[in-house]
Amino acid sequence: MNAYDILRKPVITEESMNPVYDREGNEIKKYTFKVPVTVNKIEVKKAVEEVFGVKVAKVNTMQYDGKVKRMGRFEGRRPSWKKAIVTLTEDSKTIEFFEM
């Protein structure tokens, strides 16, 4: 699996795009991606560093179960998915893909 297969798509929501600040008032560079359920934090870190050319400080992952949905009398399930929140180091550049 190459780096582009690991980073399926960015999660662009209001909450994920809001800036996060530390205690001194410096902005923390955090970016959110949708990734396959089978990958781990190390693979996500290597993929982000390879694709965007930045240094990753840490990776947090969250796993979501698919919702049960109904269509009339038939019941189905959306697929389960995983979200990775990537924090960059202070000296690394921002990812232009997320800039508005």
Helices and strands as residue ranges (DSSP letters): H 3-6, E 9-10, H 14-17, E 20-21, E 27-28, E 30-35, H 41-52, E 56-64, E 68-71, E 74-77, E 81-88, G 96-98
